[in-house]
Amino acid sequence: MLINSGYQAINPDLDLSTQEWYTNAVDNYNQYCLSSSHVQHVIKGQRPWVITLSREVHNFYGTGNSDGVVFIDLNYSAISELCDQNSIGDKGYVFILDQDGNIVYHPSQQQLYNELQTENIDIVMNADTDTVVTGEGDDEKIYTLARSEITGWTIVGCMNMAELLKSSKEANNIYVMTAIVLVVIAMLISSFIARSITLPIQKLRDSMEKGAGRRLSRQQMSVIPSQNEIGSLTTSFNVMTHKIEDLMAQNVHEQEQKRKSELKALQSQINPHFLV
């Protein structure tokens, strides 16, 4: 036997025929065998939790018989840290099962082995879909499954349904509040746009009402500097008002001149009578 660098001592009480990783490798010729999590007894004085990858070593050029088994142990903490990085809410968790339904990793593995906690492993293994819902009320859970064709493992994500619905309700509340804010903003913008359109029209209307039946001074005329249709209409109205004012002034001047001419003609007719 050769363990790692060769400096570690082999456990003298180890019986390889009782080790699942060893017997699986011997029984499955020329195949890699991946075990579930277990306590490794090979090295003297060490009992680490590991996952073992093993394969039979076959002598193709000598006797043709099996010469032994080579194996690699993956520290259980590596998988534990990898699974713990995947957060699924406050009550959610991830666990891994092998092809036979044995637990490879579970955050409450000790409690499961001591029967202090249960898990719906049979339901998960017999599921025909990638999603399974179990339980009722506060105990209702949803399992999402992902099966690996290489290892045969099933990676299971478990989440409490109440927590999932709570997150959904919070998201709905956020959507509703966002929609309300957007509606208010849209109303303010539409009000501003409407006011920018109606205010010039109101000013033009007021100017027209003031000009009905009496003359408007230049100071009273509506001044709208905008370059849109309302501004053009206001400019046309002011030009029309100016022309009307000029025509009225011209008419008054012509009437005055006419009266003066009539008076002069009348005077010219009267003066000869007084001379006679």
Residue frames relative to the residue before (quaternion, step in Angstrom):
aa qw qx qy qz dx dy dz
M 1.0000 0.0000 0.0000 0.0000 0.00 0.00 0.00
L 0.0828 -0.7671 0.6344 0.0473 3.56 -1.16 0.68
I 0.0771 -0.8050 0.5882 -0.0025 3.58 -0.60 1.18
N 0.8429 -0.0969 0.0316 0.5283 3.56 -0.71 1.15
S 0.8315 -0.1385 0.1180 0.5249 3.60 -0.66 -1.08
G 0.5766 -0.6075 0.3747 0.3976 3.59 1.26 -0.16
Y 0.6018 0.5849 -0.3610 0.4067 3.59 1.23 -0.13
Q 0.6093 0.5467 -0.3707 0.4388 3.60 1.18 -0.33
A 0.4224 -0.7064 0.5151 0.2392 3.52 -1.15 0.70
I 0.4500 -0.6766 0.5169 0.2694 3.53 -1.11 0.75
N 0.5107 -0.6280 0.4917 0.3210 3.56 -1.09 0.72
P 0.3610 -0.7723 0.4751 0.2179 3.62 -0.45 1.15
D 0.6789 0.4901 -0.2902 0.4633 3.60 1.17 -0.47
L 0.4724 0.6988 -0.4317 0.3197 3.59 1.27 0.03
D 0.1169 -0.7566 0.6415 0.0498 3.54 -0.97 0.96
L 0.3477 -0.7850 0.4744 0.1944 3.58 -0.24 1.29
S 0.6158 0.5734 -0.3595 0.4035 3.58 1.03 -0.62
T 0.6635 0.4804 -0.3056 0.4853 3.59 1.24 -0.28
Q 0.5959 0.5746 -0.3605 0.4300 3.60 1.26 -0.16
E 0.4520 -0.7255 0.4556 0.2487 3.55 -0.62 1.16
W 0.6482 0.5281 -0.3292 0.4389 3.59 0.94 -0.84
Y 0.6577 0.5083 -0.3031 0.4662 3.59 1.12 -0.69
T 0.6976 0.4686 -0.2830 0.4622 3.58 0.79 -0.97
N 0.6234 0.5326 -0.3505 0.4527 3.61 1.03 -0.69
A 0.6559 0.5091 -0.3130 0.4612 3.58 0.98 -0.84
V 0.6644 0.4999 -0.3057 0.4639 3.59 0.98 -0.81
D 0.7098 0.4687 -0.2607 0.4567 3.56 0.97 -0.87
N 0.7376 0.3505 -0.2132 0.5363 3.62 1.14 -0.52
Y 0.2463 -0.8203 0.5042 0.1110 3.52 0.08 1.36
N 0.8739 0.0277 -0.0516 0.4826 3.53 -1.07 1.00
Q 0.5951 0.5299 -0.3852 0.4654 3.59 1.05 0.76
Y 0.4385 -0.6551 0.5450 0.2857 3.52 -1.23 0.58
C 0.1413 -0.7870 0.5978 0.0568 3.56 -0.95 0.89
L 0.1356 -0.7920 0.5944 0.0332 3.54 -0.82 1.06
S 0.2589 -0.7990 0.5274 0.1278 3.55 -0.59 1.15
S 0.5231 -0.5533 0.5153 0.3934 3.53 -1.36 0.06
S 0.6871 -0.4602 0.3337 0.4525 3.58 -1.25 0.06
H 0.1160 0.7804 -0.6035 0.1157 3.55 -1.02 0.87
V 0.5237 -0.5952 0.4985 0.3506 3.54 -1.35 0.15
Q 0.2818 -0.7772 0.5448 0.1408 3.58 -0.70 1.13
H 0.1878 -0.8181 0.5408 0.0548 3.59 -0.81 1.12
V 0.4091 0.7585 -0.4558 0.2225 3.60 1.22 -0.02
I 0.7549 0.3667 -0.2086 0.5021 3.60 0.80 -1.01
K 0.4881 -0.6817 0.4681 0.2791 3.54 -0.88 0.99
G 0.8280 0.2150 -0.1805 0.4854 3.54 -0.94 0.97
Q 0.7061 0.3956 -0.2685 0.5224 3.64 1.23 0.06
R 0.0352 -0.7847 0.6188 -0.0096 3.54 -1.05 0.89
P 0.1239 0.8319 -0.5342 0.0850 3.64 0.63 1.02
W 0.4446 -0.6201 0.5658 0.3127 3.55 -1.30 0.48
V 0.0769 0.8079 -0.5733 0.1124 3.56 -0.67 1.13
I 0.2655 -0.6689 0.6503 0.2433 3.48 -1.47 0.00
T 0.2155 -0.8337 0.5048 0.0612 3.56 -0.60 1.17
L 0.1603 -0.7349 0.6543 0.0788 3.51 -1.07 0.97
S 0.0511 0.8281 -0.5508 0.0904 3.59 -0.52 1.14
R 0.0025 0.7810 -0.6245 0.0068 3.54 -1.31 0.49
E 0.5222 -0.6447 0.4641 0.3102 3.51 -1.08 0.75
V 0.2854 -0.7168 0.6110 0.1770 3.57 -1.13 0.78
H 0.0949 -0.8294 0.5505 0.0002 3.58 -0.45 1.26
N 0.3457 -0.7315 0.5572 0.1871 3.55 -0.99 0.91
F 0.1543 -0.8318 0.5297 0.0618 3.58 -0.19 1.31
Y 0.7590 0.3942 -0.1962 0.4796 3.62 1.13 -0.59
G 0.6839 0.4515 -0.2939 0.4920 3.59 1.23 -0.13
T 0.8475 -0.0287 0.0645 0.5260 3.48 -0.56 -1.19
G 0.4169 -0.7078 0.4696 0.3235 3.58 1.18 -0.54
N 0.5671 0.5960 -0.3796 0.4232 3.54 1.30 0.08
S 0.6161 -0.5155 0.4360 0.4058 3.52 -1.33 0.07
D 0.2294 -0.7997 0.5444 0.1074 3.56 -0.76 1.07
G 0.7854 -0.2531 0.1644 0.5404 3.59 1.18 -0.10
V 0.4448 -0.6563 0.5429 0.2768 3.54 -1.33 -0.38
V 0.1810 -0.7425 0.6329 0.1244 3.54 -1.03 0.83
F 0.0014 -0.8151 0.5785 -0.0302 3.61 -0.90 0.85
I 0.1794 -0.7436 0.6364 0.0996 3.52 -1.30 0.56
D 0.2356 -0.7738 0.5765 0.1160 3.57 -0.87 0.99
L 0.1976 -0.7480 0.6241 0.1094 3.55 -0.93 0.96
N 0.4592 -0.6953 0.4789 0.2762 3.54 -0.71 1.09
Y 0.5182 -0.6729 0.4422 0.2885 3.54 -0.87 1.02
S 0.6169 0.5733 -0.3526 0.4079 3.59 1.05 -0.71
A 0.5832 0.5843 -0.3820 0.4155 3.62 1.12 -0.55
I 0.6833 0.4505 -0.2797 0.5019 3.57 0.95 -0.89
S 0.6174 0.5559 -0.3428 0.4385 3.57 1.04 -0.77
E 0.6729 0.4797 -0.2970 0.4783 3.59 0.91 -0.89
L 0.6419 0.5309 -0.3266 0.4466 3.58 0.99 -0.80
C 0.6930 0.4620 -0.2762 0.4797 3.60 0.94 -0.88
D 0.6489 0.5286 -0.3246 0.4406 3.59 1.02 -0.73
Q 0.5891 0.5808 -0.3690 0.4236 3.59 1.20 -0.43
N 0.6588 0.4798 -0.3035 0.4937 3.57 1.22 -0.45
S 0.1148 -0.8214 0.5583 0.0217 3.55 -0.11 1.33
I 0.0393 -0.7799 0.6247 -0.0033 3.57 -0.91 1.00
G 0.7843 -0.2732 0.1465 0.5374 3.55 0.52 1.16
D 0.7047 -0.4591 0.3358 0.4241 3.54 -1.32 -0.15
K 0.7775 0.3165 -0.1679 0.5168 3.60 1.05 -0.71
G 0.5579 0.6251 -0.3897 0.3823 3.60 1.21 -0.09
Y 0.0042 -0.7898 0.6133 -0.0108 3.56 -1.25 0.44
V 0.3464 -0.7097 0.5791 0.2025 3.54 -1.37 0.26
F 0.0529 0.7791 -0.6246 0.0081 3.56 -1.05 0.74
I 0.3088 -0.7557 0.5613 0.1357 3.56 -1.27 0.50
L 0.1216 -0.7722 0.6218 0.0472 3.55 -1.04 0.91
D 0.4060 -0.6843 0.5334 0.2870 3.57 -1.13 0.57
Q 0.7572 -0.4117 0.2553 0.4382 3.58 -1.30 0.01
D 0.7000 0.4439 -0.2643 0.4930 3.60 1.21 -0.45
G 0.5879 -0.5949 0.3699 0.4046 3.58 1.25 0.05
N 0.4694 0.6536 -0.4622 0.3726 3.59 1.23 0.23
I 0.5120 -0.6623 0.4574 0.2998 3.54 -1.08 0.74
V 0.2293 -0.7482 0.6109 0.1201 3.55 -0.82 1.08
Y 0.7751 -0.1072 0.0818 0.6173 3.55 1.00 -0.88
H 0.1241 0.7445 -0.6511 0.0794 3.51 -1.15 0.80
P 0.5020 -0.6755 0.4347 0.3205 3.63 -0.83 0.87
S 0.7465 0.2965 -0.1916 0.5641 3.61 1.21 -0.43
Q 0.1255 0.8555 -0.4953 0.0839 3.55 1.05 0.79
Q 0.6511 0.5178 -0.3300 0.4461 3.59 0.92 -0.79
Q 0.6513 0.5098 -0.3146 0.4658 3.58 0.99 -0.83
L 0.6420 0.5148 -0.3298 0.4627 3.59 1.07 -0.70
Y 0.6594 0.5012 -0.3093 0.4672 3.58 0.98 -0.82
N 0.7166 0.4171 -0.2399 0.5050 3.58 1.09 -0.69
E 0.4442 -0.7285 0.4181 0.3116 3.56 1.37 0.20
L 0.4015 0.6932 -0.4927 0.3399 3.57 1.09 0.72
Q 0.7704 0.1598 -0.0848 0.6113 3.57 1.29 -0.26
T 0.2326 -0.7733 0.5756 0.1291 3.57 -1.11 0.63
E 0.1348 -0.7646 0.6249 0.0815 3.54 -1.29 0.45
N 0.4743 -0.6930 0.4749 0.2632 3.59 -1.06 0.79
I 0.0262 0.8489 -0.5261 0.0432 3.56 0.69 1.11
D 0.6487 0.5274 -0.3286 0.4394 3.60 0.93 -0.86
I 0.6484 0.5120 -0.3203 0.4635 3.59 0.97 -0.83
V 0.6610 0.5094 -0.3071 0.4574 3.56 0.98 -0.87
M 0.6948 0.4857 -0.2853 0.4472 3.59 0.85 -0.92
N 0.7328 0.4079 -0.2310 0.4933 3.60 1.09 -0.67
A 0.4217 0.7239 -0.4588 0.2961 3.59 1.26 0.10
D 0.3286 -0.7498 0.5467 0.1760 3.56 -1.03 0.85
T 0.7295 0.3530 -0.2087 0.5474 3.57 1.26 -0.29
D 0.5945 -0.5839 0.4217 0.3573 3.55 -1.30 0.13
T 0.7389 0.3094 -0.2017 0.5635 3.58 1.29 -0.03
V 0.0176 -0.7903 0.6116 -0.0329 3.56 -0.90 0.99
V 0.1450 -0.7745 0.6118 0.0702 3.57 -0.98 0.92
T 0.0028 0.8010 -0.5971 0.0440 3.58 -0.85 1.02
G 0.7574 0.3981 -0.2819 0.4340 3.53 -1.33 0.34
E 0.2686 -0.7380 0.5976 0.1613 3.52 -1.41 0.07
G 0.8203 0.2500 -0.1815 0.4814 3.54 -1.27 0.44
D 0.8308 -0.1407 0.1321 0.5221 3.56 -0.92 -0.96
D 0.6792 0.4843 -0.2878 0.4704 3.61 1.22 -0.43
E 0.4401 0.7014 -0.4619 0.3179 3.59 1.23 0.07
K 0.0518 -0.8059 0.5893 -0.0239 3.56 -0.83 1.05
I 0.2054 -0.7395 0.6250 0.1424 3.52 -1.28 0.47
Y 0.1624 -0.7836 0.5972 0.0543 3.55 -0.83 1.09
T 0.1117 -0.7547 0.6428 0.0688 3.56 -1.03 0.88
L 0.1894 -0.8260 0.5295 0.0396 3.55 -0.75 1.11
A 0.0001 0.7562 -0.6543 -0.0065 3.53 -1.22 0.69
R 0.1471 -0.8178 0.5550 0.0401 3.56 -0.54 1.22
S 0.3020 -0.7523 0.5646 0.1549 3.55 -0.98 0.93
E 0.3725 -0.7356 0.5246 0.2122 3.57 -0.82 1.02
I 0.6321 0.5487 -0.3346 0.4330 3.59 1.17 -0.52
T 0.7978 0.2838 -0.1347 0.5146 3.57 0.75 -1.06
G 0.4077 -0.7021 0.4893 0.3184 3.60 1.12 -0.55
W 0.4897 0.6670 -0.4289 0.3625 3.57 1.28 0.06
T 0.2483 -0.7251 0.6210 0.1641 3.50 -1.31 0.45
I 0.1832 -0.7732 0.6014 0.0833 3.57 -0.64 1.15
V 0.0998 -0.8222 0.5602 -0.0179 3.55 -0.63 1.21
G 0.1409 -0.7559 0.6344 0.0792 3.54 -0.96 0.96
C 0.1065 -0.8057 0.5825 0.0152 3.57 -0.71 1.09
M 0.0328 0.7972 -0.6004 0.0542 3.55 -0.91 0.98
N 0.4850 -0.6576 0.5002 0.2867 3.53 -1.08 0.80
M 0.4781 -0.7061 0.4448 0.2738 3.58 -0.74 1.09
A 0.6312 0.5391 -0.3412 0.4411 3.61 0.99 -0.80
E 0.6584 0.4944 -0.3079 0.4767 3.57 1.00 -0.80
L 0.6357 0.5276 -0.3250 0.4603 3.55 1.05 -0.77
L 0.6719 0.4804 -0.2953 0.4801 3.59 0.96 -0.86
K 0.5968 0.5587 -0.3567 0.4522 3.57 1.12 -0.68
S 0.6538 0.4947 -0.3079 0.4827 3.57 0.96 -0.86
S 0.6375 0.5249 -0.3276 0.4590 3.57 1.05 -0.77
K 0.6539 0.5029 -0.3174 0.4677 3.59 0.98 -0.82
E 0.6353 0.5165 -0.3335 0.4673 3.57 1.00 -0.79
A 0.6464 0.5084 -0.3224 0.4688 3.57 1.01 -0.79
N 0.6378 0.5204 -0.3282 0.4633 3.59 1.02 -0.79
N 0.6384 0.5220 -0.3275 0.4612 3.58 1.01 -0.79
I 0.6367 0.5170 -0.3254 0.4706 3.56 1.02 -0.80
Y 0.6480 0.5183 -0.3192 0.4579 3.58 0.98 -0.86
V 0.6549 0.5122 -0.3163 0.4569 3.59 0.97 -0.89
M 0.6644 0.4965 -0.3077 0.4663 3.59 0.90 -0.92
T 0.6426 0.5163 -0.3235 0.4645 3.57 0.99 -0.80
A 0.6455 0.5171 -0.3188 0.4630 3.58 1.00 -0.84
I 0.6421 0.5207 -0.3263 0.4584 3.61 0.97 -0.84
V 0.6551 0.5078 -0.3117 0.4646 3.58 0.91 -0.93
L 0.6606 0.5024 -0.3109 0.4632 3.59 0.94 -0.87
V 0.6376 0.5198 -0.3333 0.4605 3.61 1.01 -0.77
V 0.6460 0.5153 -0.3195 0.4638 3.59 0.97 -0.88
I 0.6517 0.5056 -0.3121 0.4714 3.58 0.95 -0.90
A 0.6509 0.5142 -0.3180 0.4591 3.58 0.97 -0.87
M 0.6445 0.5166 -0.3222 0.4625 3.59 1.02 -0.79
L 0.6488 0.5111 -0.3210 0.4635 3.59 0.97 -0.83
I 0.6650 0.4953 -0.3070 0.4671 3.56 0.93 -0.91
S 0.6667 0.4924 -0.3113 0.4650 3.60 0.92 -0.88
S 0.6283 0.5264 -0.3387 0.4620 3.59 1.07 -0.72
F 0.6452 0.5154 -0.3164 0.4669 3.57 0.99 -0.83
I 0.6665 0.4930 -0.3050 0.4687 3.57 0.94 -0.91
A 0.6567 0.5100 -0.3164 0.4567 3.58 0.96 -0.88
R 0.6514 0.5090 -0.3176 0.4645 3.56 1.01 -0.82
S 0.6456 0.5198 -0.3294 0.4521 3.58 0.98 -0.75
I 0.6762 0.4589 -0.2934 0.4961 3.60 1.21 -0.46
T 0.7377 0.4431 -0.2439 0.4472 3.58 0.83 -1.00
L 0.6004 0.5882 -0.3758 0.3902 3.62 1.02 -0.68
P 0.6645 0.4706 -0.3293 0.4781 3.67 0.83 -0.78
I 0.6294 0.5259 -0.3411 0.4592 3.61 1.04 -0.74
Q 0.6423 0.5195 -0.3194 0.4642 3.58 1.00 -0.82
K 0.6441 0.5130 -0.3232 0.4665 3.59 1.00 -0.82
L 0.6514 0.5074 -0.3107 0.4709 3.56 1.00 -0.87
R 0.6382 0.5236 -0.3245 0.4618 3.59 0.98 -0.81
D 0.6507 0.5157 -0.3157 0.4593 3.60 0.95 -0.90
S 0.6434 0.5163 -0.3266 0.4613 3.56 1.01 -0.81
M 0.6498 0.5114 -0.3160 0.4651 3.58 1.00 -0.80
E 0.6516 0.5097 -0.3196 0.4622 3.58 1.00 -0.80
K 0.6511 0.5054 -0.3179 0.4685 3.57 1.04 -0.76
G 0.7003 0.4796 -0.2707 0.4543 3.55 1.06 -0.74
A 0.5406 0.6211 -0.4107 0.3916 3.58 1.26 -0.20
G 0.8507 0.1170 -0.1099 0.5006 3.61 -0.57 1.13
R 0.7930 0.1417 -0.1199 0.5803 3.66 1.14 -0.03
R 0.5701 -0.6180 0.4317 0.3265 3.51 -1.22 0.50
L 0.3131 -0.7262 0.5842 0.1826 3.52 -1.16 0.72
S 0.3801 -0.6815 0.5721 0.2527 3.52 -1.05 0.78
R 0.6418 -0.5310 0.3746 0.4072 3.56 -1.22 0.35
Q 0.6270 0.5363 -0.3405 0.4509 3.59 1.11 -0.56
Q 0.6902 0.4855 -0.2816 0.4568 3.57 1.15 -0.66
M 0.5262 0.6445 -0.4172 0.3657 3.58 1.21 -0.23
S 0.5341 -0.6421 0.4551 0.3089 3.55 -1.11 0.77
V 0.1047 -0.7778 0.6188 0.0341 3.54 -0.97 0.96
I 0.0744 0.7848 -0.6059 0.1069 3.60 -0.44 1.24
P 0.2550 -0.8340 0.4712 0.1321 3.59 -0.24 1.25
S 0.4590 0.7069 -0.4538 0.2893 3.64 1.21 -0.15
Q 0.4298 -0.7249 0.4948 0.2122 3.54 -1.21 0.68
N 0.5088 0.6536 -0.4281 0.3613 3.61 1.22 0.21
E 0.7788 -0.3396 0.2405 0.4694 3.55 -1.32 -0.23
I 0.6296 0.5387 -0.3393 0.4453 3.59 1.04 -0.77
G 0.6478 0.5107 -0.3147 0.4695 3.57 1.00 -0.82
S 0.6489 0.5068 -0.3199 0.4688 3.59 0.99 -0.79
L 0.6495 0.5121 -0.3168 0.4643 3.58 1.00 -0.85
T 0.6432 0.5150 -0.3207 0.4672 3.59 1.01 -0.80
T 0.6400 0.5197 -0.3253 0.4632 3.57 0.97 -0.82
S 0.6500 0.5083 -0.3118 0.4710 3.58 0.98 -0.87
F 0.6407 0.5201 -0.3264 0.4609 3.58 1.01 -0.80
N 0.6599 0.5022 -0.3120 0.4636 3.58 0.95 -0.84
V 0.6350 0.5177 -0.3316 0.4678 3.59 1.01 -0.81
M 0.6469 0.5150 -0.3134 0.4669 3.57 0.98 -0.88
T 0.6457 0.5193 -0.3174 0.4610 3.58 0.98 -0.85
H 0.6368 0.5230 -0.3256 0.4637 3.57 1.00 -0.85
K 0.6690 0.5000 -0.3090 0.4549 3.58 0.92 -0.90
I 0.6358 0.5200 -0.3270 0.4675 3.58 1.00 -0.82
E 0.6468 0.5177 -0.3147 0.4632 3.55 1.01 -0.87
D 0.6614 0.4962 -0.3100 0.4692 3.57 0.97 -0.85
L 0.6514 0.5145 -0.3161 0.4595 3.58 1.00 -0.83
M 0.6436 0.5120 -0.3216 0.4692 3.56 1.03 -0.80
A 0.6492 0.5037 -0.3180 0.4730 3.58 0.98 -0.82
Q 0.6494 0.5109 -0.3124 0.4687 3.57 1.02 -0.83
N 0.6405 0.5255 -0.3167 0.4619 3.57 1.01 -0.80
V 0.6448 0.5097 -0.3205 0.4708 3.58 0.97 -0.84
H 0.6510 0.5154 -0.3135 0.4607 3.55 0.97 -0.90
E 0.6593 0.5019 -0.3092 0.4667 3.59 0.95 -0.88
Q 0.6420 0.5193 -0.3258 0.4605 3.61 0.99 -0.76
E 0.6464 0.5094 -0.3204 0.4690 3.56 1.02 -0.80
Q 0.6543 0.5033 -0.3102 0.4715 3.56 0.96 -0.83
K 0.6384 0.5261 -0.3260 0.4576 3.56 1.04 -0.77
R 0.6600 0.5003 -0.3147 0.4638 3.58 0.95 -0.84
K 0.6338 0.5216 -0.3339 0.4634 3.55 1.03 -0.79
S 0.6461 0.5133 -0.3213 0.4646 3.57 0.99 -0.80
E 0.6533 0.5102 -0.3172 0.4608 3.58 0.96 -0.81
L 0.6443 0.5159 -0.3224 0.4634 3.58 1.02 -0.79
K 0.6485 0.5101 -0.3236 0.4631 3.57 0.97 -0.84
A 0.6480 0.5143 -0.3189 0.4626 3.59 1.01 -0.81
L 0.6469 0.5163 -0.3143 0.4650 3.55 1.01 -0.83
Q 0.6449 0.5204 -0.3149 0.4628 3.56 1.01 -0.86
S 0.6615 0.5108 -0.3114 0.4522 3.58 0.97 -0.82
Q 0.6499 0.4999 -0.3172 0.4766 3.57 1.17 -0.55
I 0.6818 0.4975 -0.2836 0.4553 3.60 1.04 -0.77
N 0.6319 0.5877 -0.3434 0.3707 3.60 0.85 -0.89
P 0.6551 0.4977 -0.3529 0.4456 3.75 0.79 -0.67
H 0.6107 0.5506 -0.3602 0.4406 3.63 0.98 -0.63
F 0.6797 0.4704 -0.2955 0.4791 3.60 0.95 -0.78
L 0.6260 0.5356 -0.3473 0.4479 3.56 1.06 -0.53
V 0.6397 0.5127 -0.3313 0.4671 3.60 1.02 -0.67
